[in-house]
Structures are given as C-alpha cells and as structure tokens.
Amino acid sequence: MNIQHNATRQLFTSGEANQPSAELAYELPAPGLVDFVHTFVPEARRGQGEADALAHAGLDFARAQHLRVRTSCRFMAIFVARHHAEYAAILEAV
C-alpha cells in the first residue's frame, strides 16, 4: 500500500489517483506534540487494513520526529490501545 505524507496539509493519504483518498489528518498544537484528529477510509475500501497502514505511518512519523502523540481521533485512540506496547513510549502523558 502506497502511503503519502503531505506535511504542508498535515495529512497522510493512500489510494490511487482516480479514487477518493483514505486519510489520516493531524495537527501540531504545541512544540514536540502531534495530535491525530481524523481518519477516513472510503466505505468500499474499509476492512482491508488501510486505516491501520495510515496509523502505522503516522506513528512512525511521530517517532522519527521525536514527537509525543495525542489521539483525539477515536480510531487512533483505539489503535494505540491495541498496540500499546509498541507505541507507549511516544504517547502523551495524560
């Protein structure tokens, strides 16, 4: 699966040029912090792991940039809870 990162739009996307994109949107609300705010996958492509791939890409970006992670997006909150051992070190302290 091909994931693109558009830092200017603060967005990770996947999909073919002739299809609607799946997306993971984020904000940088404070220095050293990324907040994943929205995930969308077109209905026809749901259940195929596309949202998980976007989540991994976003979290890998956060780790590489030494950012703490906030998950305002419900999907992302559930995803990091399921993969807590892998991402606990980069989650924002609550």
MDTraj code that builds the backbone (N, CA, C; nanometers):
import mdtraj as md
import numpy as np

residues = "MET ASN ILE GLN HIS ASN ALA THR ARG GLN LEU PHE THR SER GLY GLU ALA ASN GLN PRO SER ALA GLU LEU ALA TYR GLU LEU PRO ALA PRO GLY LEU VAL ASP PHE VAL HIS THR PHE VAL PRO GLU ALA ARG ARG GLY GLN GLY GLU ALA ASP ALA LEU ALA HIS ALA GLY LEU ASP PHE ALA ARG ALA GLN HIS LEU ARG VAL ARG THR SER CYS ARG PHE MET ALA ILE PHE VAL ALA ARG HIS HIS ALA GLU TYR ALA ALA ILE LEU GLU ALA VAL".split()
xyz = np.array([
    [0.0845, -0.1177, 0.0000],
    [0.0000, 0.0000, 0.0000],
    [0.0892, 0.1243, 0.0000],
    [0.0585, 0.2174, -0.0861],
    [0.1387, 0.3383, -0.1001],
    [0.0800, 0.4500, -0.0135],
    [0.1555, 0.4916, 0.0875],
    [0.1139, 0.5997, 0.1775],
    [0.1951, 0.7238, 0.1432],
    [0.1279, 0.8359, 0.1271],
    [0.1951, 0.9629, 0.1038],
    [0.1769, 1.0527, 0.2257],
    [0.2787, 1.1339, 0.2524],
    [0.2709, 1.2303, 0.3624],
    [0.2814, 1.3700, 0.3036],
    [0.1813, 1.4517, 0.3280],
    [0.1816, 1.5907, 0.2860],
    [0.1953, 1.6749, 0.4127],
    [0.3181, 1.7147, 0.4448],
    [0.3444, 1.7887, 0.5682],
    [0.2768, 1.9256, 0.5673],
    [0.2659, 1.9880, 0.4511],
    [0.2019, 2.1190, 0.4424],
    [0.0555, 2.1109, 0.4826],
    [-0.0131, 2.0058, 0.4376],
    [-0.1556, 1.9868, 0.4710],
    [-0.1740, 1.9066, 0.5993],
    [-0.0646, 1.8591, 0.6589],
    [-0.0674, 1.7766, 0.7799],
    [-0.1611, 1.6575, 0.7593],
    [-0.1240, 1.5753, 0.6593],
    [-0.2124, 1.4697, 0.6147],
    [-0.1336, 1.3530, 0.5575],
    [-0.1711, 1.2317, 0.5979],
    [-0.1236, 1.1092, 0.5356],
    [-0.2382, 1.0585, 0.4493],
    [-0.2094, 1.0155, 0.3262],
    [-0.3128, 0.9652, 0.2376],
    [-0.2688, 0.8360, 0.1718],
    [-0.3669, 0.7612, 0.1244],
    [-0.3409, 0.6425, 0.0437],
    [-0.4519, 0.6311, -0.0583],
    [-0.4228, 0.5619, -0.1662],
    [-0.5227, 0.5424, -0.2707],
    [-0.4667, 0.5782, -0.4064],
    [-0.5359, 0.5347, -0.5080],
    [-0.4967, 0.5610, -0.6466],
    [-0.5456, 0.6991, -0.6880],
    [-0.4833, 0.7546, -0.7904],
    [-0.5165, 0.8891, -0.8374],
    [-0.6628, 0.9025, -0.8798],
    [-0.7214, 0.7955, -0.9295],
    [-0.8591, 0.8016, -0.9787],
    [-0.9614, 0.7618, -0.8716],
    [-0.9194, 0.7465, -0.7462],
    [-1.0082, 0.7074, -0.6369],
    [-1.0043, 0.8130, -0.5269],
    [-1.1113, 0.8204, -0.4460],
    [-1.1039, 0.9067, -0.3287],
    [-0.9943, 0.8554, -0.2344],
    [-0.9265, 0.9462, -0.1717],
    [-0.8167, 0.9081, -0.0822],
    [-0.8683, 0.8655, 0.0541],
    [-0.7982, 0.7704, 0.1131],
    [-0.8112, 0.7454, 0.2566],
    [-0.7154, 0.8434, 0.3222],
    [-0.7462, 0.8876, 0.4440],
    [-0.6608, 0.9891, 0.5032],
    [-0.6531, 0.9802, 0.6544],
    [-0.5397, 1.0260, 0.7041],
    [-0.5163, 1.0454, 0.8469],
    [-0.4668, 1.1882, 0.8621],
    [-0.5472, 1.2711, 0.9280],
    [-0.5129, 1.4118, 0.9467],
    [-0.4559, 1.4331, 1.0867],
    [-0.3644, 1.5287, 1.0947],
    [-0.3050, 1.5607, 1.2237],
    [-0.2853, 1.7101, 1.2381],
    [-0.2618, 1.7518, 1.3613],
    [-0.2284, 1.8902, 1.3940],
    [-0.1033, 1.8877, 1.4799],
    [-0.0341, 1.9993, 1.4824],
    [0.0832, 2.0163, 1.5683],
    [0.0491, 2.1289, 1.6664],
    [-0.0256, 2.0970, 1.7737],
    [-0.0790, 2.2013, 1.8615],
    [0.0245, 2.2672, 1.9532],
    [0.1364, 2.2023, 1.9728],
    [0.2408, 2.2561, 2.0604],
    [0.3744, 2.1970, 2.0172],
    [0.4833, 2.2635, 2.0491],
    [0.6146, 2.2068, 2.0145],
    [0.6303, 2.0664, 2.0736],
    [0.6759, 1.9740, 1.9898],
    [0.7006, 1.8374, 2.0353],
    [0.5773, 1.7499, 2.0478],
    [0.4619, 1.7973, 1.9961],
    [0.3364, 1.7228, 2.0111],
    [0.2638, 1.7136, 1.8774],
    [0.2184, 1.5930, 1.8429],
    [0.1319, 1.5723, 1.7271],
    [-0.0008, 1.5171, 1.7780],
    [-0.1100, 1.5697, 1.7243],
    [-0.2441, 1.5238, 1.7600],
    [-0.3095, 1.4678, 1.6345],
    [-0.3373, 1.3373, 1.6344],
    [-0.4073, 1.2744, 1.5229],
    [-0.5567, 1.2995, 1.5429],
    [-0.6159, 1.3764, 1.4511],
    [-0.7503, 1.4300, 1.4723],
    [-0.8600, 1.3659, 1.3885],
    [-0.8229, 1.2962, 1.2809],
    [-0.9278, 1.2437, 1.1928],
    [-0.8722, 1.1328, 1.1044],
    [-0.9488, 1.0254, 1.0918],
    [-0.9159, 0.9169, 0.9998],
    [-1.0385, 0.8907, 0.9131],
    [-1.0160, 0.8720, 0.7835],
    [-1.1252, 0.8400, 0.6928],
    [-1.0772, 0.7402, 0.5886],
    [-1.1585, 0.6381, 0.5659],
    [-1.1362, 0.5426, 0.4566],
    [-1.2682, 0.5312, 0.3811],
    [-1.2654, 0.5462, 0.2483],
    [-1.3896, 0.5303, 0.1719],
    [-1.4550, 0.3945, 0.2031],
    [-1.5852, 0.3964, 0.2098],
    [-1.6601, 0.2780, 0.2533],
    [-1.6242, 0.1519, 0.1751],
    [-1.6041, 0.1634, 0.0461],
    [-1.5741, 0.0463, -0.0374],
    [-1.4405, -0.0181, -0.0020],
    [-1.3511, 0.0556, 0.0668],
    [-1.2189, 0.0018, 0.0993],
    [-1.2018, -0.0273, 0.2484],
    [-1.3061, -0.0136, 0.3253],
    [-1.2957, -0.0395, 0.4697],
    [-1.2784, -0.1882, 0.4971],
    [-1.2123, -0.2187, 0.6083],
    [-1.1921, -0.3571, 0.6485],
    [-1.0774, -0.4257, 0.5771],
    [-0.9938, -0.3498, 0.5069],
    [-0.8834, -0.4081, 0.4316],
    [-0.7474, -0.3663, 0.4868],
    [-0.7462, -0.3032, 0.6035],
    [-0.6202, -0.2669, 0.6671],
    [-0.5653, -0.1316, 0.6273],
    [-0.6406, -0.0552, 0.5498],
    [-0.5898, 0.0731, 0.5029],
    [-0.5753, 0.1737, 0.6173],
    [-0.6719, 0.1782, 0.7070],
    [-0.6624, 0.2694, 0.8216],
    [-0.5458, 0.2301, 0.9117],
    [-0.5260, 0.1002, 0.9310],
    [-0.4119, 0.0545, 1.0114],
    [-0.2796, 0.0981, 0.9480],
    [-0.2694, 0.0879, 0.8157],
    [-0.1463, 0.1287, 0.7467],
    [-0.1218, 0.2781, 0.7642],
    [-0.2274, 0.3591, 0.7545],
    [-0.2145, 0.5028, 0.7779],
    [-0.1707, 0.5294, 0.9215],
    [-0.2296, 0.4569, 1.0161],
    [-0.1936, 0.4750, 1.1570],
    [-0.0469, 0.4436, 1.1812],
    [-0.0011, 0.3321, 1.1284],
    [0.1409, 0.2971, 1.1438],
    [0.2300, 0.4055, 1.0830],
    [0.1935, 0.4558, 0.9655],
    [0.2738, 0.5601, 0.9006],
    [0.2779, 0.6866, 0.9859],
    [0.1644, 0.7261, 1.0382],
    [0.1595, 0.8455, 1.1224],
    [0.2392, 0.8301, 1.2499],
    [0.2272, 0.7160, 1.3128],
    [0.3004, 0.6917, 1.4377],
    [0.4502, 0.6755, 1.4128],
    [0.4867, 0.6163, 1.3009],
    [0.6289, 0.6076, 1.2646],
    [0.6867, 0.7468, 1.2405],
    [0.6081, 0.8343, 1.1763],
    [0.6485, 0.9731, 1.1571],
    [0.6708, 1.0416, 1.2925],
    [0.5764, 1.0242, 1.3837],
    [0.5882, 1.0859, 1.5166],
    [0.7145, 1.0380, 1.5872],
    [0.7388, 0.9099, 1.5810],
    [0.8577, 0.8536, 1.6454],
    [0.9857, 0.9100, 1.5812],
    [0.9911, 0.9149, 1.4498],
    [1.1100, 0.9645, 1.3794],
    [1.1362, 1.1122, 1.4081],
    [1.0283, 1.1882, 1.4314],
    [1.0410, 1.3312, 1.4584],
    [1.0504, 1.3619, 1.6085],
    [1.0532, 1.2570, 1.6904],
    [1.0616, 1.2711, 1.8363],
    [0.9444, 1.3522, 1.8919],
    [0.8238, 1.3209, 1.8423],
    [0.7027, 1.3889, 1.8865],
    [0.6252, 1.3010, 1.9836],
    [0.5631, 1.3635, 2.0820],
    [0.4673, 1.2950, 2.1677],
    [0.3366, 1.2874, 2.0900],
    [0.2556, 1.1848, 2.1170],
    [0.1344, 1.1597, 2.0399],
    [0.0101, 1.1771, 2.1260],
    [-0.0826, 1.2562, 2.0728],
    [-0.2181, 1.2692, 2.1282],
    [-0.3125, 1.2086, 2.0253],
    [-0.4168, 1.1422, 2.0709],
    [-0.5096, 1.0765, 1.9787],
    [-0.6515, 1.1289, 2.0000],
    [-0.6806, 1.2448, 1.9450],
    [-0.8173, 1.2982, 1.9518],
    [-0.9129, 1.2178, 1.8641],
    [-0.8595, 1.1571, 1.7602],
    [-0.9380, 1.0720, 1.6708],
    [-0.9707, 0.9399, 1.7415],
    [-1.0969, 0.9027, 1.7409],
    [-1.1408, 0.7794, 1.8089],
    [-1.0690, 0.6557, 1.7538],
    [-1.0589, 0.6455, 1.6203],
    [-0.9908, 0.5298, 1.5621],
    [-0.8474, 0.5218, 1.6123],
    [-0.7762, 0.6339, 1.6131],
    [-0.6361, 0.6330, 1.6563],
    [-0.6240, 0.5972, 1.8040],
    [-0.7169, 0.6429, 1.8852],
    [-0.7144, 0.6076, 2.0275],
    [-0.7292, 0.4562, 2.0448],
    [-0.8202, 0.3967, 1.9704],
    [-0.8404, 0.2515, 1.9761],
    [-0.7176, 0.1789, 1.9218],
    [-0.6622, 0.2297, 1.8122],
    [-0.5453, 0.1667, 1.7507],
    [-0.4274, 0.1640, 1.8478],
    [-0.3958, 0.2767, 1.9116],
    [-0.2802, 0.2770, 2.0035],
    [-0.3085, 0.1941, 2.1285],
    [-0.4343, 0.1830, 2.1682],
    [-0.4676, 0.0953, 2.2814],
    [-0.4406, -0.0510, 2.2444],
    [-0.4730, -0.0895, 2.1213],
    [-0.4479, -0.2263, 2.0746],
    [-0.2997, -0.2554, 2.0571],
    [-0.2221, -0.1525, 2.0274],
    [-0.0784, -0.1672, 2.0021],
    [0.0013, -0.0916, 2.1088],
    [-0.0491, -0.0925, 2.2298],
    [0.0076, -0.0121, 2.3371],
    [0.1563, -0.0398, 2.3607],
    [0.1937, -0.1645, 2.3624],
    [0.3350, -0.1984, 2.3877],
    [0.4268, -0.1360, 2.2827],
    [0.3804, -0.1288, 2.1600],
    [0.4625, -0.0754, 2.0514],
    [0.4757, 0.0766, 2.0559],
    [0.3711, 0.1445, 2.1068],
    [0.3693, 0.2905, 2.0987],
    [0.3628, 0.3633, 2.2336],
    [0.3631, 0.2913, 2.3430],
    [0.3507, 0.3535, 2.4760],
    [0.4544, 0.4626, 2.4998],
    [0.5752, 0.4423, 2.4534],
    [0.6856, 0.5362, 2.4800],
    [0.6652, 0.6727, 2.4141],
    [0.5821, 0.6803, 2.3112],
    [0.5640, 0.8086, 2.2445],
    [0.4293, 0.8755, 2.2744],
    [0.3456, 0.8110, 2.3561],
    [0.2148, 0.8684, 2.3870],
    [0.2275, 0.9829, 2.4856],
    [0.1417, 1.0826, 2.4656],
    [0.1379, 1.1967, 2.5563],
    [0.0955, 1.1488, 2.6947],
    [0.1641, 1.1976, 2.7978],
    [0.1249, 1.1657, 2.9353],
    [-0.0070, 1.2376, 2.9643],
    [-0.1000, 1.1657, 3.0222],
    [-0.2321, 1.2246, 3.0498],
    [-0.2412, 1.2721, 3.1921],
])
top = md.Topology()
chain = top.add_chain()
for i, resn in enumerate(residues, 1):
    res = top.add_residue(resn, chain, resSeq=i)
    for name in ("N", "CA", "C"):
        top.add_atom(name, md.element.get_by_symbol(name[0]), res)
traj = md.Trajectory(xyz[None], top)
